[in-house]
Structures are given as structure tokens and as C-alpha cells.
Amino acid sequence: MDATTILAVGAPSLARDVRLTMALLLAALVFGAWSFLLGPAHIPASALLRGLFDGQGTAGIVAQEIRFPRAALALVVGAALAGSGAALQGLFANPLAEPGVTGVTSCAGLGAVLALYFGLVAIHPLTLPLFAIFGALVSAAILYALSRSGAGAIALVLAGVAIASFATALTALALSLSANPYAMSEMVLWMMGSLKDRTMSDLSYALPFTAVGLALLFSTGRGLDALTLGEEAAESLGVNVASVRGRVVLGVALATGAATAAAGAVSFVGLVVPHLLRPYFGHQPSRLILPSALGGAALVAGADVGLRLIAPDGQLLLGVVTALFGAPFFLWLILKVRRAV
């Protein structure tokens, strides 16, 4: 049996993949629409939809400046984090890899906090996503170098925890030294993770970077499939391994950095979603990245709807909700991997 045949063994049928993917897309759209219609001001859906397109009156302002940016960013952030998680798990052959666990999210948050701390956002708003993307790129590059040196799955996770702890410590240092109360409140918000009070400006900066990052990740699917057989087998199939790894690192940095700049540190989405979907799509990264992105969009939009129903006053933040569910899942997954080893 050759390597191409091995890649095809056990693959779910294309028709079933398409049906499940469309179901995830529908779920994401439903939760996104629900998020758009949900708010403290009881405005009819017809008025919100008209206002979204014409921008007239109170309904137009609410739809364009409050409801739509929050709903759209929930979908963008979820897709970025879950798609990045699926790609990282395929790249490192590590079921514990995801942007939050590997420190990519924390470093992206540190980059955003530094842009706020030094007042660079006042110079140009684009500095916030650029600094966040740079922070994510540094973390992803360190993990990439460790994976090339032969570090195992647990070692990579421990390295990610160390990177995340160091980034969190630097973020706390910036908080303690900040003399600007406004900058301090913004830093705290980024550390907790939230979609509250997001605007079209946030969406316009996050969407292009996320789209480019996800496009890079989607382009690596077949290469990541080949890497599951080992580097030598992948190269024998004509795969440029260095190119695949570089695109994954850059794609994760762009998508996660932009998502973190828009919503702050939203953890464990990239860990939970690929594991929930893997039994239905198999273990091939090429089949899992797109469904994970759609599933992540549905999960974050649904979580945002849920927390607003539970706490309409806005005191409950998105990052807290995802951590409450994701941390126990992460511990369970560690025990499962340990038993397997």
C-alpha cells in the first residue's frame, strides 16, 4: 500500500463531509443572526435589517454601529481561533496544540497591550492588530523551532505554557506601570476577552488579516495530510515541507493576532472545536480545518448569545465563559493523552 492509498484509508465520504459542513455553516449563520437581533433595545428585526442597509434613524445606528460589528466579529474570531487550532494540531501532530495553550494568544494579547501602553493606537488604529500579529508570530515561530528540534507533544505544550506565562507576566507588568486609567481599562478588557462595544472599525481591521490567515491555513491541508506520514514520506510525495510549515505559522499568526486584537484573549476555542468535530471528519487536517473554522464561528457566536442572555448587564465576558468550559476539557484531554502514552 503506497502513501497516497494510506492517506485515503478511513476518509469519510465527500457527500457526508459536505452535509456536515453545510450544517455547521447554517449553525454559524443562525447564531450570528441571533446575536445581531439580540440587545437591550427591543427593535423589530425588520427595522434592524432596514437600518443595516440604509443607516437611517435609531435602528440604523444600532444596527451598523453596535449589533452588526459584534455579531460579525463573533463569527470572525471563532473561525480564526478554531481554524488555527486545527492547523496547529495537524502541524505538530499534537492533540493538545491550540493558540491559547501554545501561548500564541497570550503573546498576541501582549502585543496589543504594548500598543495600548505606549499610546501607538492614538497614532494609527492599525498598530493594534499589527502588534498583536507580531506577538503571535514570535510565539508560533518559537514553537515551530522547537518542533523542528524534535520536541514531543507534551514538551511543546509545556513550552507553550511557559511562553504564555511569560507573556502574561509582561502584560501584568505593563498594567502595573500604566499611568493612564483609560489604557489600563483597555488592557484589562483585552486580557479577559470580550466583544462588548466593538465597532465597524474593529471589524474592518480584523477581517482582512483573518481572511488572509485562514486562506493560508486552507492552502496547507494536503501538505499537513502528507506530514502525518512523516517528513520523508511527505517530501517523497512532492510536498514542500518548509513551505507548509511556514504558511501554517504565518496563517496562525495573522488569524490569531487579528482575532486577539479585536476580542482579546478568548481561550480554548481552538482546542475544543477540532476535537468535537474530528470523530465526524476523520484525522486528516485537510478535511478538518474548514469545518473547524465554521464550528468555531458557531461556538463563539453561540457563547456570546448565551452570556448576554445570562447577564444582560454585560458584566460576564466572553473569555471567562470559554475558559470555564475549555479548562476542564483541556484537563480531561491531558489525562486521555497520558493514558494513551
N, C-alpha and C positions, 0 to 999 in steps of 0.2 A: 504494500500500500504506500503510495507516494505522499508527499507533504500536502499536495492540493486535495487529495482524497481525504486526508486526515482532517483538514480544515472543514470539509463539508459534512463529516460524520456528526450526527446528532443535531444538525441545524434545524430549527423549527421551519415549517413551511412558510413560503413567502406570503401566501394568502393570509395565514393566521397573523403573521407579523404586521401586515398592512391593517387588518381589522383591529388589532390591539393598539397600534399606533394611532389610528383614527379615533379610537375610543379615548386615548389619552389627550389627543388634541381637543376633542369635544369637551372633556372634563376641564381642561385648562381654560377654554373659552367660556364655559359656564361659570366657573369660579371668578374669572376676570370680569364677566358681565355683572355677577352678583356684587363684587367689590365696587364696581362703578355705580351701581344703583344704591348701595348702602351708605348711609350717612346720617348725621344728627338732624339735618334739614330734610323734611319729608317732601321731596319734589317728585312729581309724577315722572315715570320713565319716559313718556313721550316728550315732556318738556326738556328733560336732560338730553335726550338724543337730538332734539332740535337745537338746543343750546350748544351742543358739542360741535355742530357744523356751522351755525351762524354766529355764535358767541354773543347773542343779544340777551340783555336783561340779567336778572339774578341767576336764573338757571344756566345761562351761558357761561357766566363767570365761575359758578360752582363746577360745572361740567369740565371746562377747559383748564382751570387753574388748580382744582382740588381733586375731583373724583377720577378723571381720566389719567393724570400722571401717576397717581397712587396705584390704580389697577394695572396700568401698563408696566410700571416698574416691578410690581409683584411678579408678573409673568417673566420679565426680562431677568430679574435677579434669580428666580428659581431655575430658569433654563440655564443660566450661566453656571451656577454652582453645581447642579446635578450633572450637566454635560461634562464639566471639568472633572467631577468625581469619577464618572465612568471612564474617562480617558486616562486619568492618573492610575486607576486600578488596573487598567489594561497595560499601561506603560511599565509600571513597577511590578506587575504580576502579584499585587498585594491587595487583598480584600479590605484592608484597613486604611488604604490611601483615600484621601479626600482633601479639598482645600483647607478646611478647618483643622483637621487632625494633623496635617503635614506642615502647618504653620503659614501656609500661603495667605489665608485670610487675615491672620494676625499681622503679618508683615504689610499686607495691603492697607490694613487699618492704620498701622504705624505711619505709612507714607501719607495717608490722608490727614492724620493728626499733625504731622510735621508741617504740611502745607497750611493748616489752620494756625498752628503755633507761631510760625514765622510771618503770618499775615500775607502769604503769597496769593491766597484766594482773592484778596482785595485787588490785586494787580490784574489777574485774569482768572475767571472761574475754571478754565481748563486745567489749571495747575493741580486741582484736587484729583481728578481721575488720573492725570499723568503721574503724580507722585504715588498714588495707590498702585498703579500698574507697575511702576518701577519697584516698589516694595515687594509685590507679588513675584515679579521676575527674579529678584535676588533670591527669595526663598525657594522657588521652583528650580533655579539653577543649582543651588546647593544640594538639593535632593537629587537632582539629575547626576551631579558629580558623584555623590555617594552611591547611587545605584550602579554607576559605571565601575566603581571600585569594588563591587561585589557585596555590598551590604545586603543583609537579608531583610525579610518583611518586617520582623519585629524591630530590627536595628533602624530601619527607615522611619518607623513610627516613633521610636524613641528620639531620633534626631529631629523629627517634626515637632515633637512635644518640647524639646529644648529650644528650637527656633521660636516656637510660639511663646514660650515663657520669656525668652529674651526680648522679643518684640513687645510683649505685654508690659514688661518691666520698663522699657524705654518709653512706652506710651504713658504709663503711670508717672514717670519722671517728668515728662512734658506737662502732664496735668498739674503736678505739684509745683512746677516752676512758672506756670502760666499766670500772668498778671491781669489778663483780660477775662472778665467774667463771661462775656459772650463766647469767646473762643473756648473757654473751659466747658461751658454747657454743650457746645457743638462736639467737643471731643468725647464727652460722656455719652452723648447720643450715638456717636459712631462706635464706641466700644460696646454698647448694648444692642445695637441693630434695630432699626425702625424705618417704616415707610411713612411715618407721620409728617405732614406739612411738606411733602415733596411737590415740586413744580415741573412745568414743562421744560425748564432749563436743565434740571437734573436728568430728565428723560432724554433730552437731546444730546447730552454729553455721554450718557451711559450706553445708549442704544447702538451707536456706530461701533464703539470698541467691542461691545459684547458680540455684535453680529460678525465682526471680523474674527474674533477669537473662536466663536463656535464654528465658523466656516473652516478655520484651520483644523479644529478638532475633528470635524466631519471628514475632512480630506485624509485623515490618518487611519481611518477604520481598517482598511485591508492590510495596511502595514502593521498595525497593532495585532491583527489576527495572526500574521506571519510571525511576529515576535513571541507569541505564545509557544511556538515550537523551538525557540532559541534563536540567538543572533545568527549562527552559522546557517541554519535552515532558512531563515528569513532572507539572508543575502543570496543564498542559492536560488531563491525564488525571484531574484531580481529586485528586492526591496532595498532602498537606500535607508539603512537603519539610522544613520546620523540625522538625515533629513526628517524622518518620522519623529524621532525624539525631540529635535529642535522645534518642530511645528507644535508638538504637544506642549512643551514648556512655554513657548510664546503664546499659544492659544489659551492655555490656562491662565497665564499672567494677564492677558488682555481681558478675558471674560471675568475672571475673579476680581481683578483690580477695579474694573468698571462697576461691577456689582457692589463691591465693598464701598467704593466712593459714593455710590447712590444710596445704599441702605445700611452701611455699617457692617459689623461682624455678625452675619447670620450663619450659625454653625450647623454642621451635621446633615444638611440637606444633601450634599454630595456623597455622603456615606449611606444614608438610609434609602434613597430612591433607587440607585442601581441594584442594591441587594433585594429590594422588594420586587423589582422587575426581572432580575436575572432568571428566576425559575420559568418565566414565560418566554424569554427571548434567547435563552442559552448563554453560553460563556464566551461568545465571540464579541469583542468590542465593537466591531463594525455594525452589529445588529443592536447594540445596547446604547450607543451614545445618543442617537436621536430620540428614542423613546424615553431615555433618562432626562433629557432636556425638557421634553413635554411633560413628563411626570413631575419634574421639579417645579415647572411653572404652575402646574395644578396644585401641588402641595403648598407652595409659598402663598399663592393667591387664596387657597382654602384656609391656611393658617391665619392669614391677615383678616379674612372674613370672620373666622371663629373668635379671634381675640377682640375684635370690635363688637361682636355680639355679647361676649362675656363681660368686657369692660368698655362700655361706650365712652367713658371719660378720657380714654387714650393713655391711661397710666400703665397698662400692660403692653410691653414692647415685643416686637416680632422675634428678636434674637433670644429673648428669655423663653418664649414658647418653644422654639425649635430646640433649644438646649435642654429643656425639661423632658422632651421626648427623645432627643437624639443621644444624650449622655447614657441613659440606661441601655439603649440599643447598642451603643459602642462597647459598653462593658460586656454585654451578652456576646457580642461578636468576638471580642478578645478571648473570652473563655472558649468559644467554639473553635477558634483558630488554634488555641493552645491544646485542646483535646485532640484536634486533627494532627498536630505535630507530634 
